[in-house]
Amino acid sequence: MSLNNTLETVSDTQLMVRLATDDQTALGTLVQRHQRRVLEVAYRMTGDHALAQDIGQEAFLRVWRSAKRYKPTAQFTTWLYRIIVNLCLDEFKRRKPITGDVPDGADACSYQAETVVEARERATAVQLAIAALPDRQRVAVVLHRFSGLTVRTTADATGWSESAVESLLVRAYAALRQSLSEQEKK
């Protein structure tokens, strides 16, 4: 059995223990496990692919730097989300988020051209409406709706109370409904 096969079955917490002893293969395994999700979350929050890549790299650099101090008080992924959220919030403070390319919502081969255009327009409208939300509301929506985190896990990942997350989600979803409704009327 190879080392990589062995590391694939090891928990994230055990990998952090190994990383604390300078086992760089443990970091590689963590990156392999979580990179796609990290990039998705960072992109959904920022709307910029290049910025999401930078945030992803910085997040894993912080994981590596923090390995010796890591205390598994929550799931590793919750801690990782908190790093991503903090990096994104720092970026929001530096500048307004850039709305980037919207991925195709439909495969052109399986849909008629009109359907593809309509799906893309809807996806663009949703992305722009999310980008227009206040930073904290945007973070809550991205983690809850698009990353599938529970309210409690979102609260743990952000350091906000559950009631604050619930309040942010209510306001964010109301703002999104209103924004999208106004765009449909146009």
Secondary structure by P-SEA (a helix, b strand, c coil): ccaaaaaaaccaaaaaaaaaacaaaaaaaaaaacaaaaaaaaaaacccaaaaaaaaaaaaaaaaaacccccccccaaaaaaaaaaaaaaaaaaaccccccccccccccccccaaaaaaaaaaaaaaaaaaaaccaaaaaaaaacccccccaaaaaaaccccaaaaaaaaaaaaaaaaaaaaaaaac
